[in-house]
Amino acid sequence: MSVKTKIKTISWSLLGLACVVLLVAAMKAKDSKSCSNVEINIDGATKHMFVQQADVVEVLNKNNIRAGETLSDINLRNAEQSLEKNVWIKDAELFFDNRQVLHVKISEREPTARIFTISGNSFYIDSTGLRLPVNENATARLIVFTSFPSDKNILSKPDSLVLDDIKRITQYINADSFLNAQTAQVNITPQRTYEITPVVGDQVIRIGNADSLDEKFTKLIAFYKQVFSKVGFERYSVIDVQYYGQVVAVRKDESYTIPVDTARAIQQLKQADIKLIKALKDTTYAAPVIKPVSDSVKHEFNEEAVKQPVKKANNKKQHSNNKKNAQKPKAVMKKKA
């Protein structure tokens, strides 16, 4: 190695060491400084404020984080973990800027629906289906689901499926401004189907399960535009959109019946005719046909009489005896005086 190369290597080493020393000195100088201010920003709370600024300040104080504290005494990681223990806080991020101002950024969970159980308790869910507790200090105007089957923290598989259905229905309704404005409440039936109570009108809207929601709600919106715009909201008591390709509208004071698709009914009738013709042609299904008998004539017969024809009288004597017997009056019993 030449002398020139050695000089360059030593120079670069000294420069790197100087940078490290300066960086450590700067860090020590910064750590010796104190927190000048605390700024708290809560995102995701444009509609609902379930995380109050006072709640965040309380957690920071418990971690000895406040204006005037030395930076070296502040553990930002512990503070973030303490804040995220609040189920309403989705994410917490803390950092200092070059002016020693502590920035606290909170992402709040956004509730999408409120669910009431059969026993009367309630909770919220967010867009992921996470259950959130009711906050006494804040309420939200959301879609309400009633008759949820369980109050348990750990749900059974059927109850978990119901909660997943609720999440899907809520997401669809909230994504449509008209449905969101028109939906007041969704009831969960014992069969785990869903019935909507609208804001305008007193009819029940039956959507069945949570499958094919796009097809069902498209039919419902079309029904609103084509029918309700002409006859009004008060004419029908039930609107059922759970059947494929159909909207069943039941007028008030009429019984509820499930309609049959006309094309399908004709097809089934044709199939029944084909089966009937085939059965009549098949000898294994052949059977004797007995002619109808007048109600004024009574016949008494057994199995043998049906198999063999009745023999006619061959002589006049037998015929006259039968005639005399037929004309002979019946004896009458008289009571003694």
C-alpha positions in Angstrom: 0.0 0.0 0.0 1.4 3.4 -1.0 1.8 6.3 1.4 -0.8 8.3 -0.5 -3.4 5.5 -0.1 -2.6 5.2 3.6 -3.1 8.9 4.1 -6.5 8.7 2.4 -7.6 5.8 4.5 -6.6 7.4 7.7 -8.3 10.6 6.7 -11.6 8.9 6.0 -11.4 7.0 9.2 -10.8 10.1 11.2 -13.7 11.9 9.4 -16.1 9.0 10.2 -15.0 8.9 13.8 -15.6 12.7 14.0 -19.1 12.2 12.6 -19.9 9.5 15.1 -18.6 11.7 18.0 -20.6 14.6 16.8 -23.7 12.5 16.4 -23.4 11.0 19.9 -22.8 14.5 21.3 -25.9 15.8 19.5 -28.0 12.9 20.9 -26.7 13.6 24.4 -27.5 17.2 24.0 -30.9 16.4 22.7 -31.6 14.0 25.5 -30.7 16.6 28.0 -33.3 18.9 26.6 -36.9 18.8 27.9 -40.2 18.3 26.1 -41.4 21.7 24.9 -45.0 20.8 24.2 -47.4 17.9 23.5 -49.7 17.9 20.4 -52.4 15.3 20.2 -54.1 14.5 16.9 -57.0 11.9 16.7 -57.8 10.6 13.2 -60.8 8.6 12.1 -63.2 10.6 14.4 -64.9 12.8 11.9 -68.3 11.4 12.9 -67.8 9.9 16.4 -65.5 10.8 19.3 -65.1 7.6 21.3 -61.5 8.5 22.2 -61.3 11.8 24.0 -58.2 13.9 24.2 -58.5 13.8 28.0 -58.2 10.0 27.8 -54.9 10.3 25.8 -53.5 12.8 28.3 -54.3 10.5 31.2 -52.4 7.7 29.6 -49.4 10.0 28.9 -49.3 11.3 32.4 -49.2 7.7 33.8 -46.1 7.2 31.6 -44.6 10.5 32.9 -44.9 12.2 29.6 -45.7 15.9 29.7 -44.3 19.2 28.8 -41.1 19.9 30.8 -40.0 16.3 31.2 -36.5 15.5 30.1 -36.4 13.6 26.8 -34.1 10.9 28.1 -36.7 10.0 30.7 -39.5 9.5 28.2 -40.2 6.0 26.9 -42.2 6.5 23.7 -42.6 2.7 23.0 -44.2 2.0 26.4 -46.6 5.0 25.9 -47.7 3.6 22.5 -48.4 0.2 24.0 -50.4 1.7 26.8 -52.5 3.8 24.5 -53.2 0.8 22.2 -54.7 -1.2 25.1 -57.7 1.0 24.6 -59.9 -1.1 22.3 -61.2 2.1 20.6 -57.6 3.0 19.6 -56.5 1.3 16.4 -53.0 2.7 16.3 -50.9 5.1 18.3 -47.7 6.8 17.1 -45.5 9.1 19.2 -42.4 11.1 18.0 -40.5 14.3 18.7 -39.7 16.9 16.1 -36.6 19.1 16.0 -38.3 21.6 18.3 -38.7 18.9 21.0 -42.5 18.9 20.5 -44.1 15.5 21.1 -46.6 14.6 18.5 -49.2 12.0 19.5 -51.1 10.6 16.5 -54.1 8.4 17.3 -56.1 6.4 14.8 -59.6 5.7 16.3 -61.7 2.8 15.3 -64.9 3.8 13.4 -68.1 2.0 14.5 -70.4 1.0 11.7 -73.3 -0.6 13.6 -74.8 -1.1 17.0 -76.0 -4.5 18.0 -78.5 -5.4 20.7 -78.6 -8.9 22.1 -81.7 -10.8 23.0 -81.1 -10.0 26.7 -81.0 -6.3 26.0 -77.2 -5.7 26.1 -75.5 -3.9 23.3 -72.1 -3.3 21.6 -70.7 -1.7 18.5 -68.7 -3.3 15.6 -66.2 -1.7 13.3 -65.6 -2.4 9.6 -63.6 -5.5 10.5 -66.3 -7.0 12.6 -64.4 -6.3 15.9 -66.8 -5.9 18.8 -66.4 -2.5 20.6 -67.9 -1.6 24.0 -70.5 1.0 24.5 -69.1 4.3 25.7 -71.3 6.2 28.1 -69.7 9.5 27.1 -70.5 9.2 23.4 -73.3 7.7 21.2 -73.5 7.3 17.5 -76.4 7.3 15.1 -75.8 4.0 13.3 -77.7 1.1 11.8 -79.2 -0.9 14.7 -79.4 -4.7 14.7 -81.7 -6.4 17.2 -82.0 -9.9 18.7 -78.4 -11.0 18.4 -78.4 -14.5 19.9 -75.4 -14.3 22.4 -73.8 -12.1 25.1 -70.7 -14.3 25.3 -67.2 -12.8 24.7 -66.2 -16.0 22.8 -68.9 -16.7 20.2 -69.9 -20.1 18.9 -69.5 -20.8 15.2 -73.1 -20.2 14.3 -73.1 -16.9 16.3 -69.8 -15.9 14.6 -71.5 -16.5 11.2 -74.3 -14.2 12.2 -71.8 -11.5 13.2 -70.1 -11.9 9.9 -73.5 -11.5 8.1 -74.1 -8.3 10.1 -70.7 -6.9 9.0 -71.5 -7.7 5.3 -75.0 -6.2 5.5 -73.7 -3.1 7.2 -71.0 -2.5 4.7 -73.4 -2.8 1.8 -76.0 -0.4 3.4 -73.4 2.2 4.5 -71.9 2.2 1.0 -75.3 3.3 -0.5 -76.5 6.8 0.5 -80.2 6.0 -0.2 -80.1 2.7 1.7 -78.2 4.2 4.6 -80.7 7.0 4.9 -83.7 4.6 4.6 -82.6 1.9 7.0 -83.5 2.4 10.6 -83.2 -1.1 12.1 -82.5 -4.7 11.1 -84.0 -7.5 13.1 -82.4 -11.0 13.3 -85.1 -13.7 13.2 -84.9 -17.0 15.0 -84.2 -18.6 11.6 -81.1 -16.3 11.4 -82.6 -14.3 8.5 -82.9 -10.5 8.4 -85.8 -8.1 8.2 -85.3 -4.4 7.7 -87.4 -1.7 9.3 -87.3 1.4 7.1 -87.2 5.1 8.1 -90.1 6.0 5.8 -93.0 3.6 5.8 -94.1 0.9 8.2 -93.6 -2.2 6.0 -91.2 -5.0 6.7 -88.4 -5.7 4.2 -87.3 -9.3 4.2 -83.9 -10.0 2.7 -83.5 -13.6 3.9 -79.8 -14.5 4.5 -76.8 -12.3 3.7 -76.1 -13.9 0.4 -76.6 -12.1 -3.0 -77.0 -8.7 -1.3 -76.3 -6.9 -4.5 -79.1 -8.6 -6.4 -81.5 -8.2 -3.4 -80.9 -4.5 -2.8 -80.9 -3.8 -6.5 -84.5 -5.2 -6.7 -85.5 -3.3 -3.6 -84.3 0.0 -5.0 -86.0 -0.7 -8.3 -89.2 -1.4 -6.5 -89.0 1.9 -4.6 -88.5 3.8 -7.9 -91.2 2.0 -9.9 -93.9 1.3 -7.3 -93.6 3.5 -4.3 -93.1 6.6 -6.3 -96.6 5.9 -7.8 -98.6 4.3 -5.0 -96.8 5.6 -1.9 -95.1 3.9 1.1 -98.2 3.0 3.0 -99.9 0.6 0.6 -97.7 -2.5 1.4 -97.0 -4.3 4.7 -94.3 -6.6 3.4 -91.7 -6.4 0.7 -89.8 -9.7 0.2 -86.7 -9.6 -2.0 -85.1 -12.9 -0.9 -86.3 -15.0 -3.9 -84.2 -14.9 -7.0 -85.6 -12.7 -9.8 -88.7 -11.7 -7.8 -90.0 -9.0 -5.5 -93.0 -10.1 -3.4 -95.1 -7.1 -2.3 -97.9 -7.9 0.1 -100.7 -5.3 0.5 -102.0 -4.5 3.9 -104.7 -6.7 5.3 -103.7 -9.5 3.0 -102.1 -12.8 3.9 -98.5 -13.5 3.0 -98.0 -16.1 0.3 -94.8 -17.1 -1.5 -95.4 -16.6 -5.2 -94.5 -19.2 -7.8 -92.5 -18.2 -10.9 -94.9 -18.6 -13.9 -92.4 -20.1 -16.3 -91.2 -22.6 -13.7 -94.8 -23.6 -12.9 -95.5 -24.3 -16.6 -92.4 -26.4 -16.9 -93.3 -28.4 -13.8 -96.8 -29.0 -15.2 -95.4 -30.3 -18.5 -93.1 -32.7 -16.6 -96.1 -33.9 -14.6 -98.1 -34.6 -17.8 -95.2 -36.6 -19.3 -95.0 -38.7 -16.2 -98.7 -39.3 -16.1 -98.8 -40.4 -19.8 -95.9 -42.7 -19.2 -97.6 -44.3 -16.2 -100.8 -44.9 -18.1 -99.0 -46.7 -20.9 -97.0 -48.8 -18.5 -98.9 -52.2 -17.9 -97.5 -52.4 -14.4 -99.6 -49.4 -13.5 -102.8 -50.6 -15.3 -105.8 -51.2 -13.1 -109.6 -51.9 -13.8 -111.8 -48.9 -13.8 -115.1 -49.3 -11.9 -118.0 -47.3 -13.4 -119.7 -44.9 -11.0 -123.0 -46.2 -9.4 -126.1 -44.1 -8.8 -126.5 -43.0 -5.2 -130.1 -44.3 -5.2 -129.0 -47.9 -5.7 -127.0 -49.6 -3.0 -124.8 -52.6 -3.7 -123.2 -54.9 -1.3 -120.4 -56.9 -2.7 -117.2 -58.6 -1.6 -114.0 -59.4 -3.4 -115.3 -62.6 -4.9 -118.4 -60.8 -6.3 -116.2 -58.4 -8.1 -114.1 -61.1 -9.7 -117.0 -63.2 -10.9 -120.2 -61.9 -12.6 -123.6 -62.4 -11.0 -125.6 -65.3 -12.5 -129.1 -64.5 -13.8 -132.2 -66.5 -12.9 -132.7 -69.4 -15.4 -136.3 -70.3 -14.7 -139.6 -68.6 -14.2 -140.2 -70.3 -10.8 -137.2 -68.8 -9.2 -138.1 -65.5 -10.7 -141.7 -65.7 -9.3 -140.5 -66.7 -5.9 -138.2 -63.7 -5.8 -141.0 -61.5 -6.8 -143.4 -62.9 -4.1 -140.7 -62.5 -1.5 -140.1 -59.0 -2.6 -143.9 -58.2 -2.3 -144.4 -60.0 1.0 -145.0 -57.5 3.7 -142.8 -57.5 6.8 -144.2 -58.7 10.1 -145.1 -56.0 12.6 -144.7 -56.6 16.3 -147.6 -55.3 18.4 -147.4 -54.6 22.0 -149.9 -56.3 24.3 -152.6 -54.2 25.7 
